[in-house]
Amino acid sequence: MFDRLAELENKYMDVADQVNDPEIIANQDVWRKLMKEYSDMTPIMEAYRDYKKTKASIEEEIMLLDDKLDADFRELVKEELAENKVRLGELQQEITLLLIPKDPNDDKNVIVEIRGGAGGDEAALFAGDLYRMYARYAERQKWRLELMNVSESDLGGYKEISFMIKGQGAYSRLKYESGVHRVQRIPTTESGGRIHTSTVTVAVLPEAEEVDVHIDMNDVRVDVFRASGNGGQCVNTTDSAVRMTHIPTGIVVSCQNEKSQIKNKEQALKVLYARVYERERQAHDAAISADRRSQVGTGDRSERIRTYNFPQGRVTDHRIGLTLHKIDAIMDGDLDEVMDALITTDRMKKMQAGEQS
């Protein structure tokens, strides 16, 4: 590992020189790429240099203890030596985590799709609650949210809703939300006060560009139709809604949120690219399934990942056994504690998998 770090340090210094080169600065595309590389390497280099400094202090303190020192100074050196040994171990673990290959999709925007599952109207209402939860979280992160497609239920929830979240690190934090979310509560329509269990599926897809996946538009059937809704502004009087079918995979995407057919086509194509890209990515992951076992869950929409129990005021993430008794705060978008725990567990499992391989 440390041979690799020494090589990385040489590369880091070389990149630092390049980003300050006037000729390279003049070529903004090359300069931005180098700046991103420099930024990605900086946390590793800072930890590595701190490690070397701490190790040098330990060696110096060991040498001091070999000399004849007065009792008070010897105790002080011993204390500093013990603290530095602990710090050295922490830095080594930090560096190991930083060296884990980064998910290439982590910096991408995301497309989130929420669909009511088992539970009928109650599932649709909870789909609406989850949408508001993610919208509040995006607001806290200063990310931008754009609605893409909405299919409302009769009671005010959503049969399905899809939206894009744009912002730094959106996918890196939201990618763990894919799966089945289960809710246990007394529905507003329940006169007997019984607790019902309903489910909602969530899919989080990294935004895909043409460079990520190729789609031949000759393989895409485009249909236009009149948008539907519960009345008022939700209903268009022209055929502005768009349905795209990717014939080779059978993937179907509909968008009707915009009044403009052109804008709906643009939105639908973004979702189509994301779904085809996700399909190819999952096929690739299945081919190297050992890697999937080192991750927190599979991200499969059929996997139950979390339960929201309203009577008990708790949220439980089943993948890591985390239970938090702060359901109101979580539903208001306070998701950092859950996401930080998922990210830490994922990194630790990948680190252990790397040590075993």
C-alpha contacts under 8 A as a table, 3 or more apart, distances in Angstrom:
res1	aa1	res2	aa2	distance
1	M	4	R	5.18
1	M	5	L	6.32
2	F	5	L	4.78
2	F	6	A	6.15
3	D	6	A	5.18
3	D	7	E	6.42
4	R	7	E	5.17
4	R	8	L	6.12
5	L	8	L	4.85
5	L	9	E	6.06
5	L	48	Y	7.40
6	A	9	E	5.10
6	A	10	N	6.50
7	E	10	N	5.24
7	E	11	K	6.35
8	L	11	K	4.99
8	L	12	Y	5.99
9	E	12	Y	4.90
9	E	13	M	6.28
9	E	45	M	6.60
10	N	13	M	5.30
10	N	14	D	6.29
11	K	14	D	4.98
11	K	15	V	6.16
12	Y	15	V	5.16
12	Y	16	A	6.12
12	Y	38	Y	6.65
12	Y	41	M	6.83
12	Y	42	T	7.89
12	Y	45	M	7.82
13	M	16	A	4.96
13	M	17	D	6.34
14	D	17	D	5.22
14	D	18	Q	6.38
15	V	18	Q	4.93
15	V	19	V	6.23
15	V	34	L	6.72
15	V	37	E	7.91
15	V	38	Y	6.39
16	A	19	V	5.45
16	A	20	N	6.75
16	A	38	Y	6.84
17	D	20	N	5.46
17	D	21	D	6.48
18	Q	21	D	5.01
18	Q	24	I	6.76
18	Q	34	L	7.73
19	V	24	I	6.75
19	V	25	I	6.64
19	V	31	W	6.19
19	V	34	L	6.49
19	V	35	M	6.55
20	N	24	I	7.66
20	N	25	I	6.98
21	D	24	I	5.38
21	D	25	I	6.18
22	P	25	I	4.97
22	P	26	A	6.23
23	E	26	A	5.26
23	E	27	N	7.00
24	I	27	N	5.26
24	I	28	Q	7.43
24	I	30	V	6.75
24	I	31	W	5.83
25	I	28	Q	5.92
25	I	30	V	7.85
25	I	31	W	5.45
26	A	31	W	7.80
27	N	30	V	5.65
27	N	31	W	6.13
28	Q	31	W	4.91
28	Q	32	R	5.92
29	D	32	R	5.35
29	D	33	K	6.39
30	V	33	K	5.20
30	V	34	L	6.26
31	W	34	L	5.10
31	W	35	M	6.06
32	R	35	M	4.99
32	R	36	K	6.22
33	K	36	K	5.26
33	K	37	E	6.36
34	L	37	E	5.00
34	L	38	Y	6.06
35	M	38	Y	4.93
35	M	39	S	5.99
36	K	39	S	4.99
36	K	40	D	6.08
37	E	40	D	5.14
37	E	41	M	6.28
38	Y	41	M	5.27
38	Y	42	T	6.14
39	S	42	T	5.27
39	S	43	P	7.74
40	D	43	P	6.93
40	D	44	I	7.97
41	M	44	I	5.48
41	M	45	M	6.24
42	T	45	M	5.11
42	T	46	E	6.06
43	P	46	E	5.18
43	P	47	A	6.26
43	P	98	L	7.67
44	I	47	A	5.27
44	I	48	Y	6.07
44	I	95	I	6.24
44	I	98	L	6.05
44	I	99	L	7.34
45	M	48	Y	4.93
45	M	49	R	5.98
46	E	49	R	5.29
46	E	50	D	6.14
47	A	50	D	5.04
47	A	51	Y	6.07
47	A	91	L	6.47
47	A	94	E	7.39
47	A	95	I	6.34
48	Y	51	Y	4.89
48	Y	52	K	6.29
48	Y	91	L	7.73
48	Y	95	I	6.84
49	R	52	K	5.09
49	R	53	K	6.16
50	D	53	K	5.09
50	D	54	T	6.07
50	D	91	L	7.69
51	Y	54	T	5.14
51	Y	55	K	6.06
51	Y	88	L	6.15
51	Y	91	L	6.00
51	Y	92	Q	7.27
52	K	55	K	5.07
52	K	56	A	6.13
53	K	56	A	5.17
53	K	57	S	6.32
54	T	57	S	5.05
54	T	58	I	6.32
54	T	84	N	6.22
54	T	87	R	7.55
54	T	88	L	6.37
55	K	58	I	5.08
55	K	59	E	6.38
55	K	84	N	7.77
55	K	88	L	6.83
56	A	59	E	5.16
56	A	60	E	6.23
57	S	60	E	5.07
57	S	61	E	6.11
57	S	81	L	7.96
57	S	84	N	7.56
58	I	61	E	5.09
58	I	62	I	6.18
58	I	81	L	5.84
58	I	84	N	6.45
58	I	85	K	7.14
59	E	62	I	5.19
59	E	63	M	6.33
60	E	63	M	5.15
60	E	64	L	6.25
61	E	64	L	4.95
61	E	65	L	6.32
61	E	77	V	6.27
61	E	78	K	7.78
61	E	80	E	7.90
61	E	81	L	6.21
62	I	65	L	5.23
62	I	66	D	6.74
62	I	81	L	7.61
63	M	66	D	5.28
63	M	67	D	7.03
64	L	67	D	5.33
64	L	69	L	7.92
64	L	77	V	7.74
65	L	68	K	7.39
65	L	69	L	7.29
65	L	74	R	6.67
65	L	77	V	7.35
65	L	78	K	7.90
69	L	73	F	6.36
69	L	74	R	5.76
70	D	73	F	5.59
70	D	74	R	6.15
71	A	74	R	5.11
71	A	75	E	6.27
72	D	75	E	5.29
72	D	76	L	6.39
73	F	76	L	5.02
73	F	77	V	6.24
74	R	77	V	5.15
74	R	78	K	6.17
75	E	78	K	5.00
75	E	79	E	6.21
76	L	79	E	5.17
76	L	80	E	6.33
77	V	80	E	5.13
77	V	81	L	6.01
78	K	81	L	4.99
78	K	82	A	6.17
79	E	82	A	5.21
79	E	83	E	6.27
80	E	83	E	5.11
80	E	84	N	6.08
81	L	84	N	5.16
81	L	85	K	6.18
82	A	85	K	5.21
82	A	86	V	6.47
83	E	86	V	5.27
83	E	87	R	6.20
84	N	87	R	4.83
84	N	88	L	5.92
85	K	88	L	5.02
85	K	89	G	6.43
86	V	89	G	5.30
86	V	90	E	6.39
87	R	90	E	5.05
87	R	91	L	6.11
88	L	91	L	5.12
88	L	92	Q	6.18
89	G	92	Q	5.13
89	G	93	Q	6.36
90	E	93	Q	5.24
90	E	94	E	6.15
91	L	94	E	4.90
91	L	95	I	6.05
92	Q	95	I	5.17
92	Q	96	T	6.17
93	Q	96	T	5.05
93	Q	97	L	6.29
94	E	97	L	5.21
94	E	98	L	6.22
95	I	98	L	4.96
95	I	99	L	6.14
96	T	99	L	5.23
96	T	100	I	6.74
96	T	351	M	7.10
97	L	100	I	5.45
97	L	347	R	6.49
97	L	348	M	7.35
97	L	351	M	6.47
98	L	101	P	7.99
100	I	347	R	7.55
100	I	350	K	7.31
100	I	351	M	6.80
102	K	106	D	7.47
103	D	106	D	5.45
103	D	172	S	7.89
104	P	107	D	7.37
105	N	108	K	5.41
105	N	171	Y	6.78
105	N	172	S	7.42
105	N	206	P	6.36
106	D	169	G	5.84
106	D	170	A	7.21
106	D	171	Y	5.07
106	D	172	S	4.24
106	D	173	R	7.99
107	D	168	Q	5.97
107	D	169	G	4.71
107	D	170	A	6.73
107	D	171	Y	6.39
107	D	172	S	6.66
108	K	166	K	7.93
108	K	167	G	7.83
108	K	168	Q	7.39
108	K	169	G	6.75
108	K	170	A	6.60
108	K	171	Y	5.79
108	K	206	P	5.97
108	K	207	E	6.18
109	N	164	M	7.23
109	N	165	I	5.89
109	N	166	K	4.74
109	N	167	G	6.13
109	N	168	Q	7.57
109	N	169	G	7.64
109	N	170	A	5.72
109	N	171	Y	6.07
109	N	206	P	6.04
109	N	207	E	5.41
110	V	164	M	5.63
110	V	165	I	5.37
110	V	166	K	6.71
110	V	170	A	6.45
110	V	171	Y	5.64
110	V	204	V	6.47
110	V	205	L	5.50
110	V	206	P	4.55
110	V	207	E	5.17
111	I	162	S	7.01
111	I	163	F	5.72
111	I	164	M	4.38
111	I	165	I	6.42
111	I	204	V	5.84
111	I	205	L	5.09
111	I	206	P	6.28
111	I	207	E	6.22
111	I	271	V	7.14
111	I	274	A	7.58
112	V	162	S	5.52
112	V	163	F	5.45
112	V	164	M	6.17
112	V	165	I	7.63
112	V	202	V	7.05
112	V	203	A	5.69
112	V	204	V	4.64
112	V	205	L	6.36
113	E	160	E	7.27
113	E	161	I	5.91
113	E	162	S	4.29
113	E	163	F	6.70
113	E	202	V	5.69
113	E	203	A	5.08
113	E	204	V	6.57
114	I	127	A	6.27
114	I	130	L	7.94
114	I	131	Y	7.40
114	I	160	E	5.50
114	I	161	I	5.35
114	I	162	S	6.22
114	I	200	V	6.95
114	I	201	T	5.78
114	I	202	V	4.63
114	I	203	A	6.59
115	R	124	A	7.44
115	R	127	A	6.36
115	R	158	Y	7.34
115	R	159	K	5.76
115	R	160	E	4.22
115	R	161	I	6.60
115	R	200	V	5.68
115	R	201	T	5.30
115	R	202	V	6.61
116	G	119	G	7.75
116	G	120	G	7.32
116	G	123	A	4.85
116	G	124	A	4.77
116	G	126	F	7.57
116	G	127	A	5.70
116	G	158	Y	6.99
116	G	159	K	5.26
116	G	160	E	6.26
116	G	199	T	6.68
116	G	200	V	4.59
116	G	201	T	6.50
117	G	120	G	7.18
117	G	123	A	5.96
117	G	124	A	7.74
117	G	198	S	7.10
117	G	199	T	5.01
117	G	200	V	4.77
117	G	201	T	6.37
118	A	123	A	6.38
118	A	198	S	5.34
118	A	199	T	5.20
118	A	200	V	7.28
119	G	122	E	5.57
119	G	123	A	4.87
119	G	124	A	7.92
119	G	197	T	7.06
119	G	198	S	4.55
119	G	199	T	6.57
120	G	123	A	5.35
120	G	124	A	6.47
120	G	198	S	7.95
121	D	124	A	5.03
121	D	125	L	6.20
121	D	153	S	7.10
121	D	154	D	7.81
121	D	155	L	6.87
121	D	157	G	7.46
122	E	125	L	5.03
122	E	126	F	6.23
122	E	187	P	6.39
122	E	198	S	6.72
123	A	126	F	5.11
123	A	127	A	6.14
123	A	198	S	5.36
123	A	199	T	5.82
123	A	200	V	6.09
124	A	127	A	4.96
124	A	128	G	6.51
124	A	153	S	6.48
124	A	157	G	4.75
124	A	158	Y	4.74
124	A	159	K	5.17
124	A	160	E	7.62
124	A	200	V	7.78
125	L	128	G	5.13
125	L	129	D	6.48
125	L	155	L	7.38
125	L	156	G	6.72
125	L	157	G	3.98
125	L	158	Y	6.37
126	F	129	D	4.74
126	F	130	L	6.16
126	F	157	G	7.06
126	F	183	V	7.45
126	F	200	V	7.20
127	A	130	L	5.15
127	A	131	Y	6.23
127	A	157	G	6.54
127	A	158	Y	5.85
127	A	159	K	7.45
127	A	160	E	7.38
127	A	200	V	6.07
128	G	131	Y	5.04
128	G	132	R	6.31
128	G	157	G	4.97
128	G	158	Y	5.62
129	D	132	R	5.18
129	D	133	M	6.17
129	D	331	M	7.24
130	L	133	M	4.86
130	L	134	Y	6.26
130	L	331	M	7.26
131	Y	134	Y	5.31
131	Y	135	A	6.08
131	Y	161	I	7.85
132	R	135	A	4.89
132	R	136	R	6.04
132	R	331	M	7.72
132	R	332	D	7.54
132	R	333	G	7.83
133	M	136	R	5.26
133	M	137	Y	6.24
133	M	330	I	7.32
133	M	331	M	5.02
133	M	332	D	5.40
133	M	333	G	4.67
134	Y	137	Y	4.91
134	Y	138	A	6.04
134	Y	333	G	6.13
135	A	138	A	5.11
135	A	139	E	6.21
135	A	145	L	6.99
135	A	333	G	7.39
136	R	139	E	4.97
136	R	140	R	6.24
136	R	332	D	6.18
136	R	333	G	4.77
137	Y	140	R	5.03
137	Y	141	Q	6.28
137	Y	332	D	7.58
137	Y	333	G	4.24
137	Y	334	D	6.50
137	Y	335	L	6.86
138	A	141	Q	5.05
138	A	142	K	6.05
138	A	143	W	4.96
138	A	144	R	6.76
138	A	145	L	7.05
138	A	165	I	7.24
138	A	333	G	7.95
139	E	142	K	4.93
139	E	143	W	5.92
139	E	144	R	7.30
140	R	143	W	7.67
140	R	333	G	7.60
142	K	167	G	7.50
143	W	165	I	6.53
143	W	166	K	5.64
143	W	167	G	4.68
143	W	168	Q	7.60
143	W	170	A	7.79
144	R	165	I	5.61
144	R	166	K	5.07
144	R	167	G	6.47
145	L	163	F	6.82
145	L	164	M	5.69
145	L	165	I	4.54
145	L	166	K	6.38
146	E	163	F	5.50
146	E	164	M	5.14
146	E	165	I	6.48
147	L	150	V	7.64
147	L	161	I	7.99
147	L	162	S	6.41
147	L	163	F	4.28
147	L	164	M	6.44
147	L	257	N	7.12
148	M	161	I	7.68
148	M	162	S	5.44
148	M	163	F	4.79
148	M	164	M	6.91
148	M	255	C	6.30
148	M	256	Q	7.54
148	M	257	N	5.83
148	M	258	E	7.82
148	M	264	N	7.96
148	M	267	Q	6.29
148	M	268	A	7.93
149	N	160	E	7.95
149	N	161	I	5.60
149	N	162	S	5.14
149	N	163	F	6.84
149	N	254	S	7.13
149	N	255	C	4.91
149	N	256	Q	5.68
149	N	257	N	5.06
150	V	158	Y	7.14
150	V	160	E	6.15
150	V	161	I	4.50
150	V	162	S	6.55
150	V	255	C	7.88
150	V	256	Q	7.26
150	V	257	N	6.32
151	S	158	Y	5.75
151	S	159	K	5.51
151	S	160	E	5.31
151	S	161	I	6.19
151	S	229	G	7.06
152	E	156	G	6.46
152	E	157	G	5.85
152	E	158	Y	4.29
152	E	159	K	5.64
152	E	160	E	7.10
152	E	229	G	6.74
152	E	230	N	7.31
153	S	156	G	5.57
153	S	157	G	5.18
153	S	158	Y	5.12
153	S	159	K	5.57
154	D	157	G	7.32
154	D	230	N	7.42
158	Y	161	I	6.27
165	I	170	A	6.97
166	K	170	A	6.78
167	G	170	A	5.51
169	G	172	S	5.13
169	G	173	R	6.56
170	A	173	R	5.69
170	A	174	L	6.06
171	Y	174	L	5.09
171	Y	175	K	5.30
171	Y	204	V	7.85
171	Y	205	L	7.87
171	Y	206	P	6.26
172	S	175	K	6.02
173	R	176	Y	6.90
173	R	339	M	6.38
173	R	343	I	7.66
174	L	177	E	5.61
174	L	204	V	6.93
174	L	339	M	7.80
175	K	178	S	6.37
175	K	204	V	5.70
175	K	205	L	7.48
175	K	299	G	7.67
176	Y	296	V	7.74
176	Y	299	G	6.62
176	Y	339	M	7.59
176	Y	342	L	7.30
177	E	202	V	6.73
177	E	203	A	7.26
177	E	204	V	6.70
177	E	299	G	7.53
177	E	305	I	7.96
178	S	201	T	7.54
178	S	202	V	5.03
178	S	203	A	4.58
178	S	204	V	5.45
178	S	299	G	4.96
178	S	300	D	6.49
178	S	301	R	5.91
179	G	201	T	5.70
179	G	202	V	5.39
179	G	203	A	6.53
179	G	299	G	5.85
179	G	300	D	5.48
179	G	301	R	3.84
179	G	302	S	5.95
179	G	303	E	5.19
179	G	304	R	5.92
179	G	305	I	5.87
180	V	199	T	6.49
180	V	200	V	5.76
180	V	201	T	4.54
180	V	202	V	6.37
180	V	301	R	5.82
180	V	302	S	6.06
180	V	303	E	5.62
180	V	304	R	4.36
180	V	305	I	5.74
180	V	306	R	7.05
181	H	199	T	5.66
181	H	200	V	5.24
181	H	201	T	6.13
181	H	202	V	7.35
181	H	304	R	6.18
181	H	305	I	6.11
181	H	306	R	5.09
181	H	307	T	6.02
181	H	308	Y	7.65
182	R	197	T	6.94
182	R	198	S	5.82
182	R	199	T	4.44
182	R	200	V	6.46
182	R	304	R	7.24
182	R	306	R	6.14
182	R	307	T	4.62
182	R	308	Y	6.15
183	V	197	T	5.66
183	V	198	S	5.38
183	V	199	T	6.15
183	V	307	T	5.69
183	V	308	Y	4.70
183	V	309	N	5.99
183	V	310	F	7.69
184	Q	195	I	6.34
184	Q	196	H	5.64
184	Q	197	T	4.58
184	Q	198	S	6.69
184	Q	307	T	7.43
184	Q	308	Y	6.14
184	Q	309	N	4.75
184	Q	310	F	6.20
184	Q	311	P	7.68
185	R	195	I	4.96
185	R	196	H	5.59
185	R	197	T	6.82
185	R	309	N	6.34
185	R	310	F	5.27
185	R	311	P	6.20
186	I	190	E	6.51
186	I	193	G	6.06
186	I	194	R	5.75
186	I	195	I	4.44
186	I	196	H	5.85
187	P	190	E	5.21
187	P	195	I	7.37
187	P	196	H	6.90
188	T	191	S	7.80
190	E	193	G	5.88
190	E	194	R	6.74
191	S	194	R	7.94
201	T	301	R	6.08
201	T	302	S	7.73
202	V	301	R	6.56
203	A	301	R	6.43
205	L	274	A	6.05
205	L	275	R	7.05
205	L	278	E	6.64
206	P	274	A	6.30
206	P	278	E	7.71
207	E	270	K	7.21
207	E	271	V	7.78
207	E	273	Y	7.65
207	E	274	A	5.39
208	A	211	V	7.92
208	A	212	D	5.88
208	A	213	V	7.12
208	A	270	K	7.20
208	A	273	Y	5.58
208	A	274	A	4.86
208	A	277	Y	6.45
209	E	212	D	5.31
209	E	213	V	6.78
209	E	270	K	7.95
209	E	273	Y	6.89
209	E	274	A	7.98
210	E	213	V	5.39
210	E	214	H	5.78
210	E	215	I	7.63
210	E	273	Y	7.59
211	V	214	H	7.10
212	D	277	Y	7.06
213	V	273	Y	7.04
213	V	276	V	7.47
213	V	277	Y	5.81
215	I	219	D	7.54
215	I	273	Y	7.45
216	D	219	D	5.49
216	D	220	V	7.22
217	M	220	V	5.04
218	N	221	R	7.72
219	D	246	H	5.99
219	D	247	I	5.56
219	D	248	P	6.83
220	V	244	M	6.46
220	V	245	T	5.48
220	V	246	H	4.65
220	V	247	I	6.01
221	R	244	M	5.65
221	R	245	T	5.07
221	R	246	H	6.62
221	R	247	I	7.17
222	V	242	V	6.97
222	V	243	R	5.80
222	V	244	M	4.66
222	V	245	T	6.57
223	D	242	V	5.83
223	D	243	R	5.06
223	D	244	M	6.41
224	V	239	D	5.85
224	V	240	S	6.45
224	V	241	A	5.54
224	V	242	V	4.57
224	V	243	R	6.16
225	F	238	T	7.94
225	F	239	D	4.56
225	F	240	S	6.30
225	F	241	A	5.16
225	F	242	V	6.36
225	F	243	R	7.85
226	R	235	V	7.90
226	R	236	N	6.34
226	R	237	T	6.86
226	R	238	T	5.83
226	R	239	D	4.20
226	R	240	S	5.96
226	R	241	A	5.64
227	A	234	C	7.66
227	A	235	V	5.74
227	A	236	N	5.49
227	A	237	T	7.94
227	A	238	T	7.92
227	A	239	D	6.98
227	A	240	S	6.65
227	A	241	A	5.16
227	A	256	Q	5.68
228	S	234	C	6.78
228	S	235	V	5.27
228	S	236	N	7.24
229	G	234	C	4.91
229	G	235	V	5.33
230	N	234	C	6.38
230	N	235	V	7.33
231	G	234	C	5.58
231	G	235	V	5.70
232	G	235	V	6.20
233	Q	236	N	7.23
236	N	239	D	7.45
236	N	240	S	7.21
236	N	259	K	6.89
239	D	261	Q	7.44
240	S	256	Q	6.88
240	S	258	E	7.76
240	S	259	K	6.15
240	S	260	S	5.82
240	S	261	Q	4.19
240	S	264	N	7.29
241	A	254	S	7.42
241	A	255	C	5.90
241	A	256	Q	4.25
241	A	257	N	7.66
241	A	258	E	7.84
241	A	259	K	7.93
241	A	261	Q	6.14
241	A	264	N	6.43
242	V	254	S	5.65
242	V	255	C	5.42
242	V	256	Q	6.33
242	V	261	Q	6.85
242	V	264	N	6.06
242	V	265	K	6.05
242	V	268	A	7.18
243	R	252	V	7.01
243	R	253	V	5.60
243	R	254	S	4.29
243	R	255	C	6.55
243	R	268	A	7.36
244	M	252	V	5.68
244	M	253	V	5.16
244	M	254	S	6.37
244	M	268	A	6.85
244	M	269	L	7.66
244	M	272	L	7.69
245	T	250	G	6.41
245	T	251	I	5.75
245	T	252	V	4.47
245	T	253	V	6.50
246	H	249	T	5.85
246	H	250	G	5.44
246	H	251	I	5.22
246	H	252	V	6.43
246	H	272	L	7.76
247	I	250	G	5.06
247	I	251	I	7.23
249	T	276	V	7.90
251	I	272	L	7.55
251	I	275	R	7.61
251	I	276	V	7.68
252	V	272	L	7.73
253	V	268	A	6.06
253	V	271	V	6.93
253	V	272	L	6.30
254	S	268	A	6.17
255	C	258	E	7.83
255	C	264	N	5.45
255	C	265	K	7.35
255	C	267	Q	6.69
255	C	268	A	5.50
256	Q	259	K	7.43
256	Q	264	N	6.04
257	N	264	N	7.02
258	E	261	Q	7.27
258	E	263	K	6.33
258	E	264	N	5.75
259	K	263	K	7.85
259	K	264	N	7.77
260	S	263	K	5.30
260	S	264	N	6.31
261	Q	264	N	5.05
261	Q	265	K	6.16
262	I	265	K	5.10
262	I	266	E	6.35
263	K	266	E	5.03
263	K	267	Q	6.23
264	N	267	Q	5.07
264	N	268	A	5.99
265	K	268	A	5.06
265	K	269	L	6.06
266	E	269	L	5.23
266	E	270	K	6.39
267	Q	270	K	5.18
267	Q	271	V	6.47
268	A	271	V	5.18
268	A	272	L	6.10
269	L	272	L	4.90
269	L	273	Y	6.10
270	K	273	Y	5.26
270	K	274	A	6.27
271	V	274	A	5.02
271	V	275	R	6.13
272	L	275	R	5.18
272	L	276	V	6.12
273	Y	276	V	5.31
273	Y	277	Y	5.96
274	A	277	Y	5.09
274	A	278	E	6.03
275	R	278	E	4.99
275	R	279	R	6.11
276	V	279	R	5.04
276	V	280	E	6.28
277	Y	280	E	5.18
277	Y	281	R	6.08
278	E	281	R	4.93
278	E	282	Q	6.06
279	R	282	Q	5.22
279	R	283	A	6.23
280	E	283	A	5.09
280	E	284	H	6.21
281	R	284	H	5.06
281	R	285	D	6.16
282	Q	285	D	4.92
282	Q	286	A	6.04
283	A	286	A	5.09
283	A	287	A	6.39
284	H	287	A	5.17
284	H	288	I	6.71
285	D	288	I	5.16
285	D	289	S	5.79
285	D	291	D	7.22
285	D	292	R	6.62
286	A	289	S	4.77
286	A	292	R	7.64
288	I	291	D	5.98
288	I	292	R	7.42
289	S	292	R	5.05
289	S	293	R	6.70
290	A	293	R	5.38
290	A	294	S	7.09
291	D	294	S	5.45
291	D	295	Q	7.21
292	R	295	Q	5.50
292	R	298	T	6.56
293	R	296	V	7.96
293	R	297	G	7.86
293	R	298	T	7.96
294	S	346	D	7.36
294	S	349	K	5.42
294	S	350	K	5.29
294	S	353	A	6.22
295	Q	298	T	6.95
295	Q	346	D	5.37
295	Q	349	K	6.57
295	Q	350	K	6.70
296	V	319	R	6.58
296	V	320	I	7.77
296	V	342	L	7.01
296	V	345	T	7.02
296	V	346	D	5.24
296	V	349	K	7.94
297	G	300	D	7.79
297	G	303	E	7.96
297	G	305	I	7.96
297	G	319	R	6.35
298	T	303	E	7.74
299	G	303	E	7.37
300	D	303	E	5.50
301	R	304	R	7.86
304	R	318	H	7.61
305	I	317	D	5.89
305	I	318	H	5.45
305	I	319	R	6.14
306	R	315	V	7.14
306	R	316	T	5.57
306	R	317	D	4.39
306	R	318	H	5.68
306	R	319	R	7.93
307	T	315	V	5.71
307	T	316	T	5.26
307	T	317	D	6.62
307	T	318	H	7.71
308	Y	313	G	7.90
308	Y	314	R	6.23
308	Y	315	V	4.62
308	Y	316	T	6.69
308	Y	327	I	7.22
309	N	312	Q	5.70
309	N	313	G	5.92
309	N	314	R	5.35
309	N	315	V	6.15
309	N	327	I	7.89
310	F	313	G	4.73
310	F	314	R	6.55
310	F	327	I	7.06
312	Q	325	H	7.81
313	G	325	H	5.52
313	G	326	K	6.25
313	G	327	I	5.23
313	G	328	D	7.52
314	R	323	T	6.63
314	R	324	L	5.52
314	R	325	H	4.17
314	R	326	K	5.99
314	R	327	I	5.30
315	V	323	T	5.61
315	V	324	L	5.35
315	V	325	H	6.41
315	V	326	K	7.24
315	V	327	I	5.90
316	T	321	G	6.86
316	T	322	L	5.56
316	T	323	T	4.23
316	T	324	L	6.47
317	D	320	I	6.12
317	D	321	G	5.76
317	D	322	L	5.23
317	D	323	T	6.46
317	D	338	V	7.88
318	H	321	G	4.95
318	H	322	L	6.89
319	R	322	L	7.95
320	I	342	L	7.17
320	I	345	T	7.51
322	L	338	V	7.80
324	L	327	I	7.38
326	K	329	A	5.53
326	K	330	I	6.32
327	I	330	I	5.07
327	I	331	M	6.04
328	D	331	M	5.23
328	D	332	D	6.24
329	A	332	D	4.99
329	A	333	G	6.64
329	A	334	D	5.45
330	I	333	G	5.19
330	I	334	D	4.51
330	I	335	L	5.64
331	M	334	D	7.05
334	D	337	E	7.61
335	L	338	V	5.54
335	L	339	M	6.19
336	D	339	M	5.06
336	D	340	D	5.77
337	E	340	D	5.28
337	E	341	A	6.28
338	V	341	A	5.32
338	V	342	L	6.34
339	M	342	L	5.05
339	M	343	I	6.11
340	D	343	I	5.15
340	D	344	T	6.11
341	A	344	T	5.19
341	A	345	T	6.14
342	L	345	T	5.22
342	L	346	D	6.07
343	I	346	D	5.12
343	I	347	R	6.19
344	T	347	R	5.22
344	T	348	M	6.17
345	T	348	M	5.14
345	T	349	K	6.15
346	D	349	K	5.26
346	D	350	K	6.23
347	R	350	K	5.10
347	R	351	M	6.04
348	M	351	M	4.98
348	M	352	Q	6.17
349	K	352	Q	5.10
349	K	353	A	6.10
350	K	353	A	4.96
350	K	354	G	6.10
351	M	354	G	5.06
351	M	355	E	6.29
352	Q	355	E	5.06
352	Q	356	Q	6.27
353	A	356	Q	5.18
353	A	357	S	6.23
354	G	357	S	5.27
